[in-house]
């Protein structure tokens, strides 16, 4: 993960080489670097439209939301399925095994489905029950009709039961831990991206303020574009043909249309 202090130091070091040059070049450098840091802060400059990349501030915010959802997901599923209330145990006999659910494959190649439901009969306090399991699983598909299995049931509603409840409760307890880790990492990244945006905005404002003090003449647009490409390649490793470069070129064209033409004072 890019630490803001390292990124700021790299940006400052990159700008140092332009301080000794003419004011117009230094103004262009500040605008170029500032604009890139803002872009990186928002969407991640490595590859903003796909593929593996560092998340921008929006991606980090989504990560925080995802982490918070995970914190409450385990208890929610436990309450939704009634698992949390299945505290009593007994032995049941398998009456029937349901057909496996359709197997699907997501975009990442992971398979879902193939779960089987069970119907079992058992006795609680002299009353016979024959009901389907509250939870389906792939392990149920291996059960044989007539076999016995230990189950957990809800003592206040004995018709609700499931197998492997202890394992599922352990998994549900891990959800909040995973959620906290994801949320904290995303919050840390969110802070870094926010600082990058603020630092970039200060550089951009400083460069534009310096440009306004220069006499009219050639536009800074071409210099800004070139310096953007150099900074992006040196710091972020982006190529001139990457999606990030397309965004930078669009910003440069906008600057060419909006930035008043300026140039450095000629030597007397």
Residue frames as qw, qx, qy, qz and C-alpha x, y, z in Angstrom:
[[0.000, 0.888, 0.460, 0.000, 0.00, 0.00, 0.00],
 [0.365, 0.519, -0.025, 0.772, 1.23, 3.45, -0.96],
 [0.377, -0.617, -0.446, 0.528, 1.77, 5.49, 2.19],
 [0.176, 0.952, 0.228, 0.105, 0.92, 9.14, 1.82],
 [0.374, -0.831, 0.265, 0.316, 4.20, 10.29, 3.36],
 [0.589, -0.143, 0.612, 0.508, 6.16, 8.34, 0.74],
 [0.411, 0.649, 0.544, 0.337, 3.97, 9.61, -2.08],
 [0.054, -0.992, -0.092, 0.069, 4.29, 13.20, -0.86],
 [0.484, -0.640, 0.416, 0.429, 8.07, 12.86, -0.60],
 [0.570, 0.158, 0.637, 0.495, 8.27, 11.46, -4.13],
 [0.261, 0.844, 0.417, 0.214, 6.09, 14.26, -5.48],
 [0.226, -0.948, 0.087, 0.204, 8.13, 16.93, -3.70],
 [0.566, -0.393, 0.534, 0.490, 11.38, 15.40, -4.93],
 [0.510, 0.451, 0.599, 0.420, 10.02, 15.32, -8.47],
 [0.108, 0.954, 0.261, 0.099, 9.04, 19.01, -8.25],
 [0.485, -0.731, 0.176, 0.446, 12.44, 20.04, -6.89],
 [0.582, 0.004, 0.506, 0.636, 14.03, 19.53, -10.30],
 [0.234, 0.693, 0.481, 0.484, 11.74, 22.20, -11.76],
 [0.310, -0.875, -0.236, 0.289, 12.29, 24.84, -9.08],
 [0.434, -0.492, 0.298, 0.694, 15.61, 25.89, -10.62],
 [0.330, 0.338, 0.624, 0.623, 14.05, 26.30, -14.05],
 [0.093, -0.225, -0.142, -0.960, 11.92, 29.19, -15.27],
 [0.357, 0.076, 0.544, -0.756, 8.69, 30.05, -13.39],
 [0.694, 0.208, -0.240, -0.646, 6.46, 28.89, -16.24],
 [0.588, 0.176, -0.788, -0.046, 7.94, 25.36, -16.13],
 [0.074, 0.025, -0.811, 0.579, 7.61, 25.20, -12.36],
 [0.515, 0.130, 0.236, -0.814, 3.98, 26.39, -12.56],
 [0.723, 0.204, -0.485, -0.446, 3.28, 23.71, -15.18],
 [0.410, 0.152, -0.870, 0.226, 4.94, 21.09, -12.97],
 [0.193, 0.025, 0.655, -0.730, 2.84, 22.05, -9.94],
 [0.662, 0.192, -0.005, -0.724, -0.36, 21.90, -12.00],
 [0.657, 0.245, -0.671, -0.241, 0.62, 18.58, -13.55],
 [0.288, 0.085, -0.874, 0.382, 1.58, 16.87, -10.29],
 [0.316, 0.058, 0.490, -0.810, -1.35, 18.37, -8.39],
 [0.701, 0.178, -0.207, -0.659, -3.83, 17.19, -11.00],
 [0.612, 0.175, -0.769, -0.066, -2.39, 13.67, -10.96],
 [0.091, 0.051, -0.813, 0.573, -2.49, 13.42, -7.19],
 [0.522, 0.115, 0.262, -0.804, -6.14, 14.49, -7.21],
 [0.738, 0.220, -0.448, -0.454, -6.91, 11.92, -9.91],
 [0.446, 0.170, -0.853, 0.212, -5.03, 9.23, -8.00],
 [0.166, -0.042, 0.657, -0.734, -6.88, 10.13, -4.81],
 [0.647, 0.154, 0.105, -0.739, -10.27, 9.77, -6.45],
 [0.910, 0.245, -0.071, -0.328, -9.94, 6.72, -8.68],
 [0.769, -0.324, 0.494, 0.245, -6.42, 5.25, -8.36],
 [0.290, 0.768, -0.346, -0.455, -4.09, 6.21, -11.18],
 [0.386, -0.301, 0.840, 0.234, -2.66, 2.74, -11.89],
 [0.074, -0.151, -0.835, -0.524, -5.59, 1.54, -13.94],
 [0.305, 0.073, 0.384, -0.868, -8.83, 3.39, -13.17],
 [0.682, 0.162, -0.164, -0.694, -11.13, 1.40, -15.46],
 [0.973, -0.001, -0.112, -0.201, -10.34, -2.22, -14.70],
 [0.733, 0.321, -0.496, 0.337, -7.72, -4.77, -13.75],
 [0.684, -0.451, -0.381, 0.428, -5.63, -4.90, -10.61],
 [0.188, 0.642, -0.053, 0.742, -5.12, -1.46, -9.10],
 [0.197, -0.147, -0.594, 0.766, -4.87, 0.50, -5.88],
 [0.032, -0.735, -0.673, -0.082, -8.33, 1.71, -4.86],
 [0.077, 0.448, -0.001, 0.891, -9.16, 5.39, -4.97],
 [0.194, -0.093, 0.522, -0.825, -11.19, 7.15, -2.32],
 [0.725, -0.001, -0.127, -0.677, -14.44, 5.77, -3.76],
 [0.752, 0.093, -0.652, -0.033, -13.14, 2.21, -3.70],
 [0.236, 0.136, -0.719, 0.639, -11.95, 2.71, -0.13],
 [0.453, -0.088, 0.262, -0.848, -15.37, 4.01, 0.88],
 [0.822, 0.026, -0.377, -0.425, -16.99, 0.94, -0.65],
 [0.573, 0.150, -0.749, 0.298, -14.52, -1.19, 1.33],
 [0.112, -0.143, 0.572, -0.800, -15.61, 0.53, 4.57],
 [0.698, -0.014, 0.005, -0.716, -19.27, -0.19, 3.77],
 [0.784, 0.135, -0.590, -0.139, -18.42, -3.79, 2.88],
 [0.326, 0.181, -0.761, 0.531, -16.59, -4.21, 6.19],
 [0.358, -0.093, 0.416, -0.831, -19.50, -2.78, 8.17],
 [0.799, 0.045, -0.257, -0.541, -21.91, -5.12, 6.39],
 [0.672, 0.161, -0.713, 0.120, -19.70, -8.09, 7.26],
 [0.012, -0.239, 0.666, -0.707, -19.65, -7.09, 10.93],
 [0.557, 0.044, 0.400, -0.726, -23.41, -7.57, 11.14],
 [0.631, 0.229, -0.557, -0.489, -23.79, -10.29, 8.48],
 [0.310, 0.092, -0.930, 0.177, -22.99, -13.27, 10.73],
 [0.178, 0.197, 0.696, -0.667, -25.55, -12.42, 13.46],
 [0.534, 0.297, -0.075, -0.788, -28.08, -11.51, 10.77],
 [0.574, 0.185, -0.727, -0.328, -27.78, -14.89, 9.02],
 [0.168, 0.000, -0.909, 0.381, -27.86, -16.68, 12.36],
 [0.325, 0.265, 0.499, -0.759, -31.11, -14.95, 13.29],
 [0.553, 0.313, -0.317, -0.704, -32.58, -15.30, 9.80],
 [0.570, 0.132, -0.790, -0.186, -32.05, -19.07, 9.70],
 [0.770, -0.518, -0.038, -0.371, -32.87, -19.52, 13.38],
 [0.743, 0.222, -0.535, 0.335, -29.45, -21.12, 13.99],
 [0.056, 0.448, -0.489, 0.746, -28.82, -18.92, 17.04],
 [0.638, -0.295, 0.249, -0.666, -31.89, -20.36, 18.78],
 [0.911, 0.061, -0.382, -0.143, -31.08, -24.03, 18.09],
 [0.130, -0.653, 0.632, -0.396, -29.56, -24.82, 21.48],
 [0.785, -0.190, 0.506, -0.303, -31.06, -28.28, 22.16],
 [0.235, 0.433, -0.814, -0.308, -29.73, -31.52, 20.66],
 [0.816, 0.018, 0.483, -0.317, -31.13, -34.95, 19.79],
 [0.235, -0.203, 0.844, 0.437, -30.68, -37.75, 17.24],
 [0.638, 0.442, 0.096, -0.623, -32.86, -37.84, 14.14],
 [0.614, 0.087, 0.743, 0.251, -33.44, -40.30, 11.30],
 [0.097, 0.318, -0.434, -0.837, -33.16, -39.19, 7.67],
 [0.608, 0.435, 0.572, -0.338, -36.50, -39.53, 5.89],
 [0.673, 0.644, 0.299, 0.207, -35.56, -38.07, 2.51],
 [0.436, -0.402, 0.239, 0.769, -32.73, -36.24, 0.74],
 [0.417, 0.811, 0.188, -0.365, -33.65, -33.41, -1.61],
 [0.759, 0.477, 0.193, 0.399, -32.24, -33.00, -5.10],
 [0.492, -0.289, 0.013, 0.821, -29.15, -30.76, -5.36],
 [0.208, 0.868, 0.184, -0.413, -29.81, -27.15, -6.25],
 [0.702, 0.670, 0.062, 0.233, -28.55, -25.93, -9.67],
 [0.653, -0.397, 0.113, 0.635, -24.82, -25.24, -9.80],
 [0.346, 0.926, 0.097, 0.116, -23.80, -21.83, -11.14],
 [0.709, -0.083, 0.007, 0.700, -20.40, -20.26, -11.78],
 [0.024, -0.939, -0.145, 0.312, -19.70, -16.57, -11.14],
 [0.470, 0.863, -0.169, 0.077, -17.35, -14.26, -13.06],
 [0.182, -0.753, 0.622, -0.113, -14.42, -15.26, -10.80],
 [0.538, 0.258, -0.795, -0.112, -14.85, -18.96, -11.58],
 [0.194, -0.126, 0.803, -0.549, -16.33, -19.83, -8.17],
 [0.361, -0.263, -0.806, -0.389, -19.15, -22.37, -8.13],
 [0.353, -0.096, 0.456, -0.812, -22.36, -21.88, -6.17],
 [0.808, 0.016, -0.136, -0.573, -25.25, -24.24, -5.51],
 [0.585, 0.198, -0.787, 0.022, -25.25, -28.02, -5.36],
 [0.216, -0.220, 0.683, -0.663, -26.81, -27.95, -1.87],
 [0.452, -0.265, -0.806, -0.275, -29.31, -30.57, -0.70],
 [0.485, -0.417, 0.247, -0.728, -32.07, -30.28, 1.83],
 [0.238, 0.008, -0.958, 0.161, -32.93, -32.99, 4.34],
 [0.654, -0.412, -0.102, -0.626, -36.17, -34.15, 5.89],
 [0.314, 0.168, -0.863, 0.358, -35.73, -35.97, 9.19],
 [0.656, -0.554, -0.330, -0.393, -37.92, -37.39, 11.94],
 [0.323, 0.194, -0.675, 0.634, -37.19, -37.19, 15.64],
 [0.501, -0.650, -0.563, -0.099, -38.92, -37.11, 18.99],
 [0.137, 0.334, -0.367, 0.857, -38.92, -34.25, 21.51],
 [0.283, -0.053, 0.579, -0.763, -40.67, -34.69, 24.87],
 [0.433, 0.261, 0.837, -0.212, -42.88, -37.49, 23.52],
 [0.532, 0.718, 0.164, -0.419, -43.90, -35.58, 20.36],
 [0.691, 0.094, 0.536, 0.475, -42.84, -36.86, 16.93],
 [0.204, 0.814, -0.095, -0.535, -41.60, -34.37, 14.34],
 [0.674, 0.194, 0.541, 0.465, -40.88, -34.83, 10.65],
 [0.185, 0.949, 0.107, -0.234, -39.69, -31.61, 9.02],
 [0.716, 0.556, -0.049, 0.420, -37.10, -30.29, 6.57],
 [0.609, -0.286, -0.156, 0.723, -33.82, -28.83, 7.75],
 [0.025, 0.933, 0.173, -0.314, -33.66, -25.04, 8.11],
 [0.002, -0.786, 0.485, 0.384, -30.31, -25.02, 6.26],
 [0.933, 0.356, 0.043, 0.011, -29.23, -26.86, 3.10],
 [0.237, -0.755, 0.564, 0.237, -25.63, -27.91, 2.44],
 [0.589, 0.476, -0.607, -0.241, -23.55, -29.99, 0.06],
 [0.024, -0.279, 0.920, -0.275, -22.75, -32.45, 2.86],
 [0.642, 0.129, 0.474, -0.589, -26.46, -33.29, 3.09],
 [0.707, 0.434, -0.357, -0.429, -26.29, -34.81, -0.39],
 [0.352, 0.356, -0.861, 0.090, -24.14, -37.64, 1.00],
 [0.439, -0.136, 0.666, -0.588, -26.68, -38.62, 3.68],
 [0.253, -0.069, -0.909, -0.323, -28.56, -41.90, 3.19],
 [0.630, -0.350, -0.155, -0.676, -32.24, -42.39, 3.88],
 [0.885, -0.327, -0.324, -0.070, -32.68, -44.25, 7.16],
 [0.598, 0.167, -0.436, 0.651, -29.35, -43.13, 8.60],
 [0.428, -0.810, -0.353, 0.190, -29.20, -41.36, 11.93],
 [0.429, 0.445, -0.099, 0.779, -27.61, -37.99, 12.54],
 [0.304, -0.503, -0.479, 0.652, -27.22, -35.61, 15.48],
 [0.107, 0.666, 0.368, 0.640, -29.20, -32.39, 15.13],
 [0.106, -0.186, -0.412, 0.885, -29.77, -29.12, 16.94],
 [0.094, -0.621, -0.655, -0.421, -33.29, -27.80, 17.31],
 [0.136, -0.415, 0.142, -0.888, -35.07, -24.81, 18.76],
 [0.118, -0.200, -0.890, 0.392, -36.53, -25.89, 22.14],
 [0.284, 0.400, 0.360, -0.794, -39.27, -23.27, 21.77],
 [0.700, 0.491, -0.101, -0.509, -40.07, -24.43, 18.23],
 [0.637, -0.294, 0.702, 0.123, -38.89, -28.08, 17.94],
 [0.764, 0.538, 0.355, 0.020, -39.88, -28.24, 14.26],
 [0.339, 0.899, -0.271, 0.055, -36.89, -26.03, 13.40],
 [0.822, -0.410, 0.326, 0.224, -33.63, -27.95, 13.21],
 [0.514, 0.780, -0.356, -0.016, -30.24, -28.14, 11.46],
 [0.938, -0.140, -0.034, 0.316, -27.01, -30.13, 11.45],
 [0.640, 0.171, -0.057, 0.747, -23.43, -28.90, 12.01],
 [0.163, -0.938, -0.245, -0.183, -24.76, -25.95, 14.00],
 [0.610, -0.672, 0.092, 0.409, -21.56, -25.62, 16.04],
 [0.579, 0.045, 0.391, 0.714, -19.49, -25.26, 12.86],
 [0.155, 0.713, 0.426, 0.535, -21.85, -22.67, 11.40],
 [0.374, -0.911, -0.168, 0.043, -21.84, -20.64, 14.62],
 [0.641, -0.435, 0.213, 0.596, -18.05, -20.63, 14.58],
 [0.423, 0.330, 0.448, 0.715, -18.07, -19.35, 11.00],
 [0.078, -0.866, -0.381, -0.316, -20.62, -16.66, 11.87],
 [0.526, -0.787, -0.048, 0.320, -18.36, -15.47, 14.70],
 [0.597, -0.129, 0.318, 0.725, -15.54, -14.92, 12.19],
 [0.275, 0.729, 0.454, 0.433, -17.66, -12.56, 10.08],
 [0.205, -0.974, -0.096, 0.016, -17.37, -9.57, 12.49],
 [0.613, -0.536, 0.314, 0.488, -13.60, -10.09, 12.79],
 [0.526, 0.248, 0.522, 0.625, -13.18, -10.08, 9.01],
 [0.096, 0.869, 0.398, 0.279, -15.47, -7.05, 8.77],
 [0.386, -0.886, 0.034, 0.253, -13.44, -5.07, 11.31],
 [0.605, -0.284, 0.435, 0.604, -10.17, -5.86, 9.49],
 [0.393, 0.486, 0.544, 0.559, -11.59, -4.87, 6.09],
 [0.074, -0.940, -0.310, -0.121, -13.16, -1.70, 7.49],
 [0.478, -0.774, 0.138, 0.392, -9.96, -0.58, 9.24],
 [0.558, -0.070, 0.501, 0.658, -7.78, -1.20, 6.18],
 [0.249, 0.656, 0.529, 0.477, -10.27, 0.63, 3.96],
 [0.234, -0.950, -0.192, 0.079, -10.48, 3.52, 6.44],
 [0.546, -0.542, 0.291, 0.569, -6.69, 3.79, 6.45],
 [0.441, 0.205, 0.573, 0.659, -6.64, 3.81, 2.64],
 [0.053, 0.853, 0.472, 0.214, -9.50, 6.33, 2.57],
 [0.357, -0.870, -0.010, 0.340, -7.45, 8.68, 4.77],
 [0.522, -0.271, 0.459, 0.666, -4.41, 8.35, 2.52],
 [0.313, 0.492, 0.606, 0.541, -6.48, 9.10, -0.59],
 [0.106, -0.934, -0.342, -0.008, -8.09, 12.11, 1.10],
 [0.435, -0.723, 0.183, 0.504, -4.68, 13.51, 2.06],
 [0.491, 0.034, 0.572, 0.657, -3.48, 12.93, -1.51],
 [0.172, 0.747, 0.538, 0.351, -6.44, 14.90, -2.87],
 [0.258, -0.938, -0.140, 0.184, -5.86, 17.78, -0.44],
 [0.506, -0.506, 0.365, 0.596, -2.12, 17.91, -1.18],
 [0.430, 0.277, 0.622, 0.593, -2.77, 17.73, -4.91],
 [0.058, 0.879, 0.444, 0.164, -5.33, 20.53, -4.72],
 [0.352, -0.849, 0.058, 0.390, -2.83, 22.76, -2.91],
 [0.488, -0.231, 0.527, 0.656, -0.21, 22.13, -5.59],
 [0.310, 0.551, 0.638, 0.439, -2.74, 22.75, -8.36],
 [0.086, -0.953, -0.287, 0.040, -3.83, 26.06, -6.81],
 [0.444, -0.690, 0.240, 0.518, -0.21, 27.12, -6.26],
 [0.479, 0.035, 0.605, 0.635, 0.70, 26.35, -9.87],
 [0.187, 0.730, 0.557, 0.349, -2.29, 28.24, -11.25],
 [0.241, -0.932, -0.129, 0.238, -1.60, 31.20, -8.97],
 [0.467, -0.476, 0.402, 0.627, 2.01, 31.31, -10.22],
 [0.415, 0.333, 0.651, 0.541, 0.84, 31.01, -13.84],
 [0.066, 0.897, 0.432, 0.074, -1.41, 34.08, -13.42],
 [0.316, -0.840, 0.105, 0.429, 1.62, 36.19, -12.48],
 [0.533, -0.123, 0.555, 0.627, 3.38, 35.40, -15.74],
 [0.265, 0.491, -0.188, -0.808, 3.06, 37.62, -18.84],
 [0.819, 0.397, 0.249, -0.332, 0.96, 36.36, -21.75],
 [0.144, 0.580, -0.726, -0.340, 2.45, 34.14, -24.39],
 [0.475, 0.122, -0.838, -0.240, 2.66, 30.43, -25.04],
 [0.797, -0.385, -0.092, -0.457, 0.20, 28.10, -23.31],
 [0.273, -0.510, 0.777, -0.250, 1.37, 25.84, -20.49],
 [0.898, 0.060, 0.131, -0.415, -0.81, 23.01, -21.75],
 [0.814, 0.411, -0.408, 0.042, 1.89, 21.14, -23.66],
 [0.158, 0.500, -0.700, 0.485, 4.32, 21.37, -20.73],
 [0.613, -0.241, 0.466, -0.590, 1.65, 20.19, -18.29],
 [0.938, 0.187, -0.085, -0.279, 0.87, 17.21, -20.51],
 [0.647, 0.468, -0.557, 0.228, 4.52, 16.20, -20.81],
 [0.061, -0.438, 0.678, -0.587, 5.22, 16.58, -17.09],
 [0.796, -0.128, 0.248, -0.537, 2.06, 14.60, -16.23],
 [0.923, 0.257, -0.272, -0.085, 3.29, 11.73, -18.37],
 [0.423, 0.487, -0.633, 0.428, 6.75, 11.84, -16.78],
 [0.337, -0.366, 0.574, -0.651, 5.39, 11.94, -13.24],
 [0.886, -0.008, 0.098, -0.453, 2.85, 9.21, -13.92],
 [0.844, 0.337, -0.413, 0.060, 5.50, 6.96, -15.44],
 [0.301, 0.473, -0.638, 0.528, 8.10, 7.59, -12.72],
 [0.318, -0.259, 0.585, -0.700, 5.82, 7.43, -9.68],
 [0.761, 0.082, 0.359, -0.534, 2.83, 5.30, -10.71],
 [0.364, -0.167, 0.865, 0.302, 4.34, 3.27, -13.55],
 [0.588, 0.605, 0.448, -0.294, 1.51, 4.18, -15.93],
 [0.479, 0.053, 0.563, 0.672, 2.23, 4.01, -19.63],
 [0.133, 0.254, -0.161, -0.945, 1.28, 6.63, -22.18],
 [0.408, -0.084, -0.678, -0.605, -1.32, 4.25, -23.65],
 [0.139, -0.244, -0.888, 0.365, -2.97, 3.25, -20.35],
 [0.152, -0.747, -0.602, -0.239, -6.56, 4.26, -19.44],
 [0.394, -0.721, -0.222, 0.524, -5.05, 6.62, -16.89],
 [0.319, -0.178, 0.330, 0.870, -3.15, 8.38, -19.67],
 [0.019, 0.514, 0.647, 0.562, -6.43, 8.85, -21.56],
 [0.310, -0.829, -0.448, 0.126, -7.92, 10.58, -18.52],
 [0.434, -0.557, 0.048, 0.707, -4.83, 12.78, -18.14],
 [0.263, 0.114, 0.508, 0.812, -4.91, 13.74, -21.82],
 [0.099, -0.713, -0.612, -0.329, -8.55, 14.72, -21.53],
 [0.390, -0.802, -0.253, 0.376, -7.73, 16.91, -18.53],
 [0.427, -0.297, 0.270, 0.810, -4.84, 18.47, -20.45],
 [0.141, 0.414, 0.593, 0.676, -7.10, 19.31, -23.40],
 [0.250, -0.835, -0.487, -0.048, -9.53, 20.94, -20.99],
 [0.461, -0.647, -0.029, 0.606, -6.67, 22.97, -19.49],
 [0.374, 0.044, 0.441, 0.815, -5.60, 24.06, -22.99],
 [0.023, -0.628, -0.574, -0.525, -9.08, 25.48, -23.56],
 [0.404, -0.841, -0.354, -0.061, -9.47, 27.15, -20.16],
 [0.617, -0.528, -0.030, 0.582, -5.97, 28.21, -18.98],
 [0.245, 0.956, -0.052, -0.155, -4.91, 31.68, -20.16],
 [0.820, 0.399, -0.140, 0.387, -1.75, 31.55, -22.25],
 [0.407, -0.886, 0.211, 0.075, 1.36, 32.32, -20.21],
 [0.818, 0.372, -0.240, 0.366, 5.08, 32.17, -20.61],
 [0.662, -0.478, -0.150, 0.558, 8.18, 32.83, -18.60],
 [0.046, 0.958, -0.075, -0.272, 9.65, 36.33, -18.66],
 [0.796, 0.506, -0.087, 0.320, 12.32, 36.64, -21.35],
 [0.679, -0.415, -0.051, 0.604, 15.85, 37.22, -20.20],
 [0.167, 0.982, 0.025, -0.086, 16.98, 40.82, -20.61]]
